[in-house]
Amino acid sequence: MSGSIPSRVIENAKSRDLRVTLRIGKEGLSDPVLLELKDQLDSKRLVKLKINKGVVSERSARSTIISEIEESTGSTSVFTRGNIAVFWKE
């Protein structure tokens, strides 16, 4: 899938200059969080999200949340590291 993502998008996603604009808190992945993420993706196309510590502790649970976000928003996870994920929408 990374073959269809432009290299400039991947470079921007890995940049430390890209700020976290949305956090998933103790309530987990809720409808308001998904709506906000959709709005941000419509205006920015590249959104950095952080899953707060304590929400999930296992890597598989983070992967599940990221997959749910991709399906719900029609976006692609471009970069993940720990509790940070960057989503891109064409």
TIVO-2410 file (N, C-alpha, C; in nm, 3 decimals):
# residues 90
REC num residu      c1      c2      c3 atome chaine
REC   1      M   0.081  -0.119   0.000     N      A
REC   1      M   0.000   0.000   0.000    CA      A
REC   1      M   0.086   0.125   0.000     C      A
REC   2      S   0.205   0.118   0.059     N      A
REC   2      S   0.289   0.237   0.063    CA      A
REC   2      S   0.337   0.277  -0.076     C      A
REC   3      G   0.324   0.189  -0.176     N      A
REC   3      G   0.362   0.223  -0.311    CA      A
REC   3      G   0.270   0.327  -0.372     C      A
REC   4      S   0.145   0.335  -0.325     N      A
REC   4      S   0.050   0.432  -0.379    CA      A
REC   4      S   0.053   0.565  -0.304     C      A
REC   5      I   0.128   0.572  -0.196     N      A
REC   5      I   0.138   0.695  -0.118    CA      A
REC   5      I   0.258   0.774  -0.168     C      A
REC   6      P   0.239   0.901  -0.206     N      A
REC   6      P   0.351   0.982  -0.254    CA      A
REC   6      P   0.461   0.994  -0.149     C      A
REC   7      S   0.585   0.996  -0.194     N      A
REC   7      S   0.699   1.001  -0.100    CA      A
REC   7      S   0.698   1.129  -0.018     C      A
REC   8      R   0.651   1.240  -0.073     N      A
REC   8      R   0.646   1.366   0.002    CA      A
REC   8      R   0.551   1.355   0.120     C      A
REC   9      V   0.443   1.278   0.104     N      A
REC   9      V   0.347   1.259   0.214    CA      A
REC   9      V   0.413   1.177   0.325     C      A
REC  10      I   0.486   1.075   0.288     N      A
REC  10      I   0.555   0.992   0.388    CA      A
REC  10      I   0.660   1.074   0.461     C      A
REC  11      E   0.735   1.156   0.388     N      A
REC  11      E   0.836   1.242   0.451    CA      A
REC  11      E   0.772   1.339   0.548     C      A
REC  12      N   0.662   1.401   0.507     N      A
REC  12      N   0.592   1.495   0.596    CA      A
REC  12      N   0.537   1.424   0.719     C      A
REC  13      A   0.488   1.303   0.702     N      A
REC  13      A   0.432   1.227   0.814    CA      A
REC  13      A   0.539   1.193   0.916     C      A
REC  14      K   0.660   1.166   0.872     N      A
REC  14      K   0.770   1.131   0.962    CA      A
REC  14      K   0.834   1.253   1.027     C      A
REC  15      S   0.805   1.371   0.976     N      A
REC  15      S   0.865   1.493   1.028    CA      A
REC  15      S   0.821   1.522   1.171     C      A
REC  16      R   0.915   1.562   1.253     N      A
REC  16      R   0.882   1.600   1.390    CA      A
REC  16      R   0.814   1.737   1.395     C      A
REC  17      D   0.817   1.810   1.284     N      A
REC  17      D   0.750   1.940   1.278    CA      A
REC  17      D   0.598   1.927   1.271     C      A
REC  18      L   0.550   1.812   1.227     N      A
REC  18      L   0.406   1.788   1.221    CA      A
REC  18      L   0.355   1.767   1.363     C      A
REC  19      R   0.264   1.852   1.406     N      A
REC  19      R   0.214   1.850   1.544    CA      A
REC  19      R   0.094   1.757   1.559     C      A
REC  20      V   0.081   1.701   1.679     N      A
REC  20      V  -0.036   1.621   1.713    CA      A
REC  20      V  -0.155   1.716   1.720     C      A
REC  21      T  -0.260   1.686   1.643     N      A
REC  21      T  -0.378   1.774   1.642    CA      A
REC  21      T  -0.499   1.707   1.704     C      A
REC  22      L  -0.488   1.579   1.737     N      A
REC  22      L  -0.602   1.508   1.794    CA      A
REC  22      L  -0.551   1.397   1.885     C      A
REC  23      R  -0.619   1.381   1.999     N      A
REC  23      R  -0.581   1.278   2.096    CA      A
REC  23      R  -0.701   1.189   2.126     C      A
REC  24      I  -0.672   1.061   2.142     N      A
REC  24      I  -0.774   0.967   2.187    CA      A
REC  24      I  -0.751   0.948   2.336     C      A
REC  25      G  -0.849   0.986   2.417     N      A
REC  25      G  -0.836   0.983   2.562    CA      A
REC  25      G  -0.893   0.857   2.623     C      A
REC  26      K  -0.923   0.867   2.752     N      A
REC  26      K  -0.966   0.749   2.828    CA      A
REC  26      K  -1.098   0.690   2.782     C      A
REC  27      E  -1.179   0.769   2.711     N      A
REC  27      E  -1.306   0.716   2.661    CA      A
REC  27      E  -1.287   0.634   2.534     C      A
REC  28      G  -1.168   0.635   2.481     N      A
REC  28      G  -1.139   0.555   2.362    CA      A
REC  28      G  -1.185   0.622   2.234     C      A
REC  29      L  -1.203   0.542   2.132     N      A
REC  29      L  -1.242   0.592   2.001    CA      A
REC  29      L  -1.393   0.616   2.001     C      A
REC  30      S  -1.432   0.742   2.009     N      A
REC  30      S  -1.574   0.777   2.017    CA      A
REC  30      S  -1.617   0.847   1.888     C      A
REC  31      D  -1.748   0.863   1.872     N      A
REC  31      D  -1.801   0.931   1.754    CA      A
REC  31      D  -1.751   1.074   1.740     C      A
REC  32      P  -1.747   1.154   1.849     N      A
REC  32      P  -1.694   1.290   1.835    CA      A
REC  32      P  -1.549   1.294   1.788     C      A
REC  33      V  -1.468   1.198   1.832     N      A
REC  33      V  -1.329   1.192   1.788    CA      A
REC  33      V  -1.323   1.162   1.638     C      A
REC  34      L  -1.404   1.067   1.593     N      A
REC  34      L  -1.407   1.033   1.450    CA      A
REC  34      L  -1.456   1.150   1.365     C      A
REC  35      L  -1.558   1.221   1.413     N      A
REC  35      L  -1.608   1.337   1.339    CA      A
REC  35      L  -1.502   1.445   1.328     C      A
REC  36      E  -1.432   1.471   1.437     N      A
REC  36      E  -1.326   1.572   1.435    CA      A
REC  36      E  -1.214   1.530   1.341     C      A
REC  37      L  -1.178   1.403   1.342     N      A
REC  37      L  -1.074   1.353   1.254    CA      A
REC  37      L  -1.115   1.367   1.107     C      A
REC  38      K  -1.240   1.335   1.077     N      A
REC  38      K  -1.290   1.351   0.939    CA      A
REC  38      K  -1.282   1.497   0.896     C      A
REC  39      D  -1.324   1.589   0.984     N      A
REC  39      D  -1.317   1.732   0.953    CA      A
REC  39      D  -1.173   1.776   0.927     C      A
REC  40      Q  -1.082   1.731   1.012     N      A
REC  40      Q  -0.942   1.769   0.995    CA      A
REC  40      Q  -0.884   1.712   0.866     C      A
REC  41      L  -0.919   1.588   0.833     N      A
REC  41      L  -0.870   1.528   0.710    CA      A
REC  41      L  -0.924   1.599   0.586     C      A
REC  42      D  -1.048   1.650   0.595     N      A
REC  42      D  -1.104   1.724   0.483    CA      A
REC  42      D  -1.030   1.855   0.460     C      A
REC  43      S  -0.981   1.917   0.567     N      A
REC  43      S  -0.915   2.046   0.551    CA      A
REC  43      S  -0.762   2.034   0.537     C      A
REC  44      K  -0.701   1.934   0.600     N      A
REC  44      K  -0.555   1.925   0.600    CA      A
REC  44      K  -0.498   1.810   0.518     C      A
REC  45      R  -0.570   1.701   0.510     N      A
REC  45      R  -0.530   1.579   0.440    CA      A
REC  45      R  -0.423   1.497   0.513     C      A
REC  46      L  -0.350   1.558   0.607     N      A
REC  46      L  -0.249   1.486   0.684    CA      A
REC  46      L  -0.268   1.523   0.831     C      A
REC  47      V  -0.306   1.425   0.913     N      A
REC  47      V  -0.339   1.451   1.053    CA      A
REC  47      V  -0.261   1.355   1.143     C      A
REC  48      K  -0.200   1.413   1.246     N      A
REC  48      K  -0.125   1.334   1.343    CA      A
REC  48      K  -0.209   1.315   1.467     C      A
REC  49      L  -0.222   1.190   1.509     N      A
REC  49      L  -0.309   1.154   1.620    CA      A
REC  49      L  -0.228   1.080   1.726     C      A
REC  50      K  -0.262   1.104   1.852     N      A
REC  50      K  -0.195   1.034   1.962    CA      A
REC  50      K  -0.298   0.959   2.043     C      A
REC  51      I  -0.267   0.834   2.071     N      A
REC  51      I  -0.350   0.753   2.161    CA      A
REC  51      I  -0.285   0.764   2.298     C      A
REC  52      N  -0.353   0.829   2.392     N      A
REC  52      N  -0.296   0.852   2.524    CA      A
REC  52      N  -0.259   0.721   2.592     C      A
REC  53      K  -0.154   0.726   2.672     N      A
REC  53      K  -0.111   0.608   2.747    CA      A
REC  53      K  -0.222   0.567   2.842     C      A
REC  54      G  -0.239   0.440   2.859     N      A
REC  54      G  -0.343   0.390   2.946    CA      A
REC  54      G  -0.470   0.353   2.872     C      A
REC  55      V  -0.488   0.406   2.752     N      A
REC  55      V  -0.606   0.372   2.673    CA      A
REC  55      V  -0.592   0.229   2.622     C      A
REC  56      V  -0.478   0.201   2.563     N      A
REC  56      V  -0.446   0.064   2.520    CA      A
REC  56      V  -0.301   0.036   2.557     C      A
REC  57      S  -0.275  -0.086   2.595     N      A
REC  57      S  -0.138  -0.121   2.632    CA      A
REC  57      S  -0.075  -0.219   2.534     C      A
REC  58      E  -0.158  -0.290   2.461     N      A
REC  58      E  -0.106  -0.390   2.369    CA      A
REC  58      E  -0.099  -0.335   2.227     C      A
REC  59      R   0.003  -0.378   2.157     N      A
REC  59      R   0.023  -0.335   2.019    CA      A
REC  59      R  -0.094  -0.374   1.929     C      A
REC  60      S  -0.150  -0.492   1.953     N      A
REC  60      S  -0.262  -0.539   1.870    CA      A
REC  60      S  -0.385  -0.451   1.889     C      A
REC  61      A  -0.406  -0.400   2.010     N      A
REC  61      A  -0.520  -0.311   2.035    CA      A
REC  61      A  -0.501  -0.178   1.961     C      A
REC  62      R  -0.378  -0.128   1.957     N      A
REC  62      R  -0.350  -0.004   1.882    CA      A
REC  62      R  -0.376  -0.027   1.734     C      A
REC  63      S  -0.333  -0.142   1.684     N      A
REC  63      S  -0.355  -0.175   1.542    CA      A
REC  63      S  -0.503  -0.182   1.510     C      A
REC  64      T  -0.582  -0.235   1.602     N      A
REC  64      T  -0.726  -0.243   1.583    CA      A
REC  64      T  -0.788  -0.104   1.576     C      A
REC  65      I  -0.747  -0.015   1.665     N      A
REC  65      I  -0.798   0.123   1.664    CA      A
REC  65      I  -0.761   0.192   1.534     C      A
REC  66      I  -0.637   0.174   1.490     N      A
REC  66      I  -0.593   0.237   1.365    CA      A
REC  66      I  -0.673   0.184   1.247     C      A
REC  67      S  -0.700   0.054   1.243     N      A
REC  67      S  -0.781  -0.004   1.135    CA      A
REC  67      S  -0.923   0.051   1.137     C      A
REC  68      E  -0.980   0.065   1.256     N      A
REC  68      E  -1.115   0.122   1.268    CA      A
REC  68      E  -1.119   0.265   1.217     C      A
REC  69      I  -1.016   0.342   1.248     N      A
REC  69      I  -1.010   0.481   1.202    CA      A
REC  69      I  -1.000   0.485   1.050     C      A
REC  70      E  -0.916   0.400   0.992     N      A
REC  70      E  -0.902   0.396   0.846    CA      A
REC  70      E  -1.035   0.366   0.779     C      A
REC  71      E  -1.108   0.267   0.832     N      A
REC  71      E  -1.237   0.229   0.773    CA      A
REC  71      E  -1.340   0.340   0.789     C      A
REC  72      S  -1.345   0.402   0.905     N      A
REC  72      S  -1.447   0.503   0.934    CA      A
REC  72      S  -1.425   0.633   0.858     C      A
REC  73      T  -1.299   0.669   0.834     N      A
REC  73      T  -1.270   0.799   0.773    CA      A
REC  73      T  -1.231   0.789   0.626     C      A
REC  74      G  -1.206   0.670   0.577     N      A
REC  74      G  -1.162   0.656   0.438    CA      A
REC  74      G  -1.019   0.704   0.419     C      A
REC  75      S  -0.941   0.701   0.525     N      A
REC  75      S  -0.803   0.748   0.520    CA      A
REC  75      S  -0.707   0.630   0.525     C      A
REC  76      T  -0.578   0.661   0.514     N      A
REC  76      T  -0.473   0.561   0.519    CA      A
REC  76      T  -0.375   0.598   0.628     C      A
REC  77      S  -0.335   0.502   0.707     N      A
REC  77      S  -0.232   0.524   0.807    CA      A
REC  77      S  -0.098   0.525   0.735     C      A
REC  78      V  -0.032   0.640   0.735     N      A
REC  78      V   0.092   0.656   0.661    CA      A
REC  78      V   0.213   0.620   0.747     C      A
REC  79      F   0.203   0.649   0.877     N      A
REC  79      F   0.317   0.631   0.966    CA      A
REC  79      F   0.267   0.605   1.107     C      A
REC  80      T   0.324   0.507   1.173     N      A
REC  80      T   0.292   0.482   1.314    CA      A
REC  80      T   0.420   0.458   1.391     C      A
REC  81      R   0.423   0.510   1.511     N      A
REC  81      R   0.535   0.485   1.602    CA      A
REC  81      R   0.480   0.493   1.743     C      A
REC  82      G   0.480   0.381   1.813     N      A
REC  82      G   0.427   0.378   1.949    CA      A
REC  82      G   0.281   0.416   1.951     C      A
REC  83      N   0.248   0.520   2.026     N      A
REC  83      N   0.110   0.566   2.039    CA      A
REC  83      N   0.074   0.675   1.939     C      A
REC  84      I   0.161   0.702   1.843     N      A
REC  84      I   0.140   0.808   1.744    CA      A
REC  84      I   0.107   0.745   1.609     C      A
REC  85      A   0.008   0.802   1.541     N      A
REC  85      A  -0.025   0.758   1.405    CA      A
REC  85      A  -0.055   0.881   1.321     C      A
REC  86      V  -0.015   0.876   1.195     N      A
REC  86      V  -0.042   0.984   1.101    CA      A
REC  86      V  -0.132   0.929   0.991     C      A
REC  87      F  -0.242   0.999   0.967     N      A
REC  87      F  -0.340   0.957   0.867    CA      A
REC  87      F  -0.340   1.054   0.750     C      A
REC  88      W  -0.360   0.997   0.630     N      A
REC  88      W  -0.361   1.075   0.508    CA      A
REC  88      W  -0.485   1.040   0.428     C      A
REC  89      K  -0.543   1.141   0.368     N      A
REC  89      K  -0.659   1.119   0.282    CA      A
REC  89      K  -0.635   1.190   0.150     C      A
REC  90      E  -0.654   1.116   0.041     N      A
REC  90      E  -0.633   1.173  -0.093    CA      A
REC  90      E  -0.734   1.280  -0.124     C      A
***
